[in-house]
Amino acid sequence: MLAHLSATSAFVAACVWSILFKNVLGQVCVGTGLPPRKTLGLVFCRRFSDNACCTPALDAENEEMFGNLVNVGSSCRVRGNVRNHPMAEFYCLNCDPNQPQFLVNSTVYICKEWADDKFGTGSELFTKYNLDQCGLYAAGACPGRDRYQCGDDLILPAPNASSDAGVDIVRTVSELLNFANLGPPLFEEGYTFSIVAKAELPAGVTACYGSASALSPMIALLTLSVFLVAAAVM
């Protein structure tokens, strides 16, 4: 009887492991073509160093593009830890190990909870880091060339600004994140950013950007393997 149970448990464990292996390792990152993994060390998006969807080279590009984005004058210089700036966190989206879960069919799902916390709501929308007063520099249209090689365009996140303003006005977080040539490197073209509450994710979408980081797929599989093998031999 025990031998039969052990064999059955081992068979079930093998089947479950096989399914998870295909599903987990089949989820790869845009920037690497591989599952999330530990990197040699990130600087700008360093919170993802132990489990990342990007390379150090892409991390460096994030920092460079963010620097261009917020280079809107000395009075508007980002003070404190620049990594806490909402657009800095947004630019690290391409390093987040949850990327294979929150990117579905060219749509990137952004947690509404994260967006509300970082950009503010109601009368405080865009007031953090003086976005409503300083604005941001989006890269000018430059087909076939690197961003910011053809100049830049000032955009002002200001919900109540006049439509006759001489700069581009964005009135919502969704408009800001989807503004042309403003997305994180690798995601600046061909992707849509959709803001949705965690409890309202569409069917088939298991995460949104701004949720807790995932375990490394290999670590998750190894942990599960140990558990299943132990169950099989009991």
C-alpha positions as CSV (number, residue, x, y, z in Angstrom):
1,M,0.0,0.0,0.0
2,L,2.8,2.4,1.0
3,A,4.7,1.5,-2.2
4,H,1.6,2.2,-4.3
5,L,1.1,5.6,-2.6
6,S,4.7,6.5,-3.0
7,A,4.6,5.7,-6.8
8,T,1.4,7.6,-7.2
9,S,2.8,10.6,-5.4
10,A,6.0,10.5,-7.4
11,F,3.9,10.4,-10.7
12,V,1.7,13.4,-9.6
13,A,4.8,15.3,-8.5
14,A,6.5,14.7,-11.9
15,C,3.3,15.9,-13.8
16,V,2.9,19.0,-11.7
17,W,6.6,19.9,-12.0
18,S,6.5,19.4,-15.8
19,I,3.5,21.7,-16.1
20,L,5.1,24.4,-13.9
21,F,8.4,24.1,-15.7
22,K,6.8,24.8,-19.0
23,N,4.6,27.6,-17.7
24,V,7.3,29.4,-15.6
25,L,10.3,29.1,-17.8
26,G,8.1,29.9,-20.8
27,Q,7.6,33.3,-19.4
28,V,10.5,35.4,-20.6
29,C,11.6,39.0,-20.4
30,V,11.4,41.5,-23.3
31,G,15.0,42.7,-22.7
32,T,16.7,39.3,-22.4
33,G,14.5,36.6,-24.0
34,L,15.1,34.7,-20.7
35,P,13.2,34.2,-17.4
36,P,14.0,36.7,-14.7
37,R,17.4,36.0,-13.1
38,K,20.1,37.4,-10.8
39,T,22.2,40.0,-12.5
40,L,25.8,41.2,-12.1
41,G,24.4,44.2,-10.3
42,L,22.1,47.0,-11.2
43,V,22.6,50.7,-10.2
44,F,19.5,52.7,-11.2
45,C,17.0,49.8,-10.7
46,R,19.1,48.2,-8.0
47,R,16.1,46.8,-6.0
48,F,15.8,44.2,-8.8
49,S,19.5,43.1,-8.8
50,D,18.7,39.7,-7.2
51,N,16.0,38.9,-9.7
52,A,15.7,41.0,-12.8
53,C,14.3,41.2,-16.3
54,C,17.1,43.4,-17.6
55,T,20.8,43.6,-18.0
56,P,23.2,46.2,-16.5
57,A,23.3,47.9,-20.0
58,L,19.5,48.4,-20.0
59,D,19.7,49.6,-16.4
60,A,22.3,52.3,-17.5
61,E,20.0,53.3,-20.4
62,N,17.1,53.7,-17.9
63,E,19.3,56.1,-15.9
64,E,20.3,58.1,-18.9
65,M,16.8,58.4,-20.3
66,F,15.4,59.4,-16.9
67,G,18.1,62.1,-16.6
68,N,17.0,63.6,-19.9
69,L,13.4,63.4,-18.9
70,V,13.8,65.4,-15.7
71,N,16.4,67.8,-17.0
72,V,14.0,70.7,-16.9
73,G,16.0,73.4,-15.0
74,S,18.0,73.8,-11.8
75,S,15.0,74.8,-9.8
76,C,13.3,71.5,-10.7
77,R,16.3,69.3,-9.9
78,V,15.2,66.1,-8.3
79,R,16.3,66.1,-4.7
80,G,16.8,63.1,-2.4
81,N,16.8,59.6,-3.7
82,V,16.0,59.9,-7.4
83,R,15.0,56.2,-7.5
84,N,11.8,57.2,-5.5
85,H,10.7,59.6,-8.2
86,P,7.5,58.1,-9.9
87,M,9.0,58.3,-13.3
88,A,12.2,56.6,-12.1
89,E,10.1,53.7,-10.8
90,F,8.2,53.7,-14.0
91,Y,11.4,53.5,-16.0
92,C,12.5,50.4,-14.0
93,L,9.4,48.6,-15.3
94,N,11.7,46.9,-17.8
95,C,13.7,45.3,-15.0
96,D,10.8,44.1,-12.8
97,P,10.8,40.3,-12.6
98,N,7.0,40.3,-12.7
99,Q,7.2,41.6,-16.3
100,P,6.1,38.3,-17.9
101,Q,2.9,38.4,-15.8
102,F,1.9,42.1,-16.2
103,L,2.8,42.3,-19.9
104,V,0.1,40.6,-22.0
105,N,-0.4,41.1,-25.8
106,S,1.6,44.4,-25.9
107,T,-0.4,45.8,-23.0
108,V,1.4,46.6,-19.8
109,Y,-0.9,46.5,-16.7
110,I,0.0,49.2,-14.1
111,C,-1.5,48.8,-10.6
112,K,-3.9,51.7,-9.8
113,E,-2.8,51.5,-6.2
114,W,0.8,52.2,-7.3
115,A,-0.2,55.0,-9.7
116,D,-2.4,56.7,-7.0
117,D,0.4,56.5,-4.4
118,K,3.2,57.8,-6.7
119,F,1.4,60.5,-8.7
120,G,-1.3,61.5,-6.2
121,T,-5.1,61.8,-6.7
122,G,-7.7,64.6,-6.7
123,S,-6.2,68.0,-5.9
124,E,-2.8,66.5,-5.2
125,L,-2.5,64.8,-8.7
126,F,1.0,65.5,-10.1
127,T,2.0,67.7,-7.2
128,K,4.6,65.3,-6.0
129,Y,8.1,66.2,-7.2
130,N,6.4,69.4,-8.6
131,L,5.5,67.6,-11.8
132,D,2.6,70.1,-12.3
133,Q,5.1,73.0,-12.1
134,C,8.2,71.6,-13.7
135,G,7.0,69.3,-16.4
136,L,9.0,66.7,-18.2
137,Y,11.0,66.5,-21.4
138,A,9.7,63.9,-23.8
139,A,12.0,62.9,-26.7
140,G,11.1,64.5,-30.0
141,A,10.0,62.3,-32.9
142,C,13.2,60.7,-34.3
143,P,12.5,57.7,-36.5
144,G,15.5,55.4,-36.8
145,R,17.6,57.3,-34.3
146,D,18.2,57.1,-30.5
147,R,15.9,59.1,-28.3
148,Y,16.6,62.7,-27.7
149,Q,18.8,62.8,-30.8
150,C,16.2,65.1,-32.5
151,G,15.5,67.4,-29.6
152,D,12.8,67.2,-26.9
153,D,9.3,68.5,-26.2
154,L,8.2,69.9,-22.8
155,I,5.0,68.3,-21.5
156,L,3.2,69.6,-18.4
157,P,1.1,67.2,-16.2
158,A,-1.5,69.7,-15.1
159,P,-5.2,68.6,-14.9
160,N,-6.5,72.2,-14.8
161,A,-4.3,73.9,-17.3
162,S,-5.8,75.8,-20.2
163,S,-6.1,74.0,-23.5
164,D,-4.5,77.1,-25.1
165,A,-1.2,76.4,-23.3
166,G,1.9,76.6,-25.5
167,V,3.2,73.2,-24.3
168,D,1.7,69.7,-24.4
169,I,-0.7,69.2,-21.5
170,V,-1.5,65.8,-19.9
171,R,-4.4,65.7,-17.5
172,T,-4.3,62.1,-16.3
173,V,-1.7,59.5,-15.3
174,S,-2.8,57.3,-18.2
175,E,-2.2,60.1,-20.6
176,L,1.2,60.7,-19.1
177,L,2.4,57.1,-19.2
178,N,1.1,56.7,-22.8
179,F,2.6,59.9,-24.1
180,A,4.6,59.4,-27.3
181,N,8.3,58.7,-26.8
182,L,8.0,58.7,-23.0
183,G,7.9,55.1,-22.1
184,P,10.7,53.1,-20.5
185,P,13.5,51.9,-22.9
186,L,12.2,48.9,-25.0
187,F,8.6,50.0,-24.2
188,E,8.5,53.4,-25.8
189,E,6.8,52.2,-29.0
190,G,4.2,49.5,-29.6
191,Y,3.0,49.1,-26.1
192,T,-0.1,50.4,-24.2
193,F,0.0,51.1,-20.4
194,S,-3.3,50.3,-18.8
195,I,-4.0,51.3,-15.2
196,V,-6.1,48.8,-13.3
197,A,-6.8,47.9,-9.7
198,K,-5.3,44.7,-8.4
199,A,-8.7,43.3,-7.7
200,E,-9.9,44.0,-11.3
201,L,-7.2,42.5,-13.4
202,P,-8.5,41.0,-16.6
203,A,-8.8,37.2,-17.0
204,G,-5.4,35.8,-17.8
205,V,-3.4,38.6,-16.2
206,T,-1.9,37.6,-12.9
207,A,0.0,40.8,-11.9
208,C,0.3,44.5,-12.5
209,Y,3.4,46.7,-12.2
210,G,3.8,48.0,-8.7
211,S,2.8,44.7,-7.0
212,A,5.3,42.7,-4.9
213,S,8.3,41.2,-6.8
214,A,8.1,37.6,-7.8
215,L,10.4,34.8,-6.8
216,S,13.0,33.8,-9.3
217,P,11.4,31.1,-11.5
218,M,14.3,28.8,-11.0
219,I,14.2,29.3,-7.2
220,A,10.4,28.7,-7.2
221,L,10.8,25.5,-9.2
222,L,13.6,24.2,-7.0
223,T,11.6,24.9,-3.9
224,L,8.6,23.2,-5.3
225,S,10.7,20.2,-6.4
226,V,12.1,19.7,-2.9
227,F,8.6,19.8,-1.5
228,L,7.2,17.4,-4.1
229,V,10.1,14.9,-3.8
230,A,9.7,14.9,0.0
231,A,6.0,14.3,-0.4
232,A,6.6,11.5,-2.9
233,V,9.0,9.5,-0.5
234,M,6.7,9.8,2.5
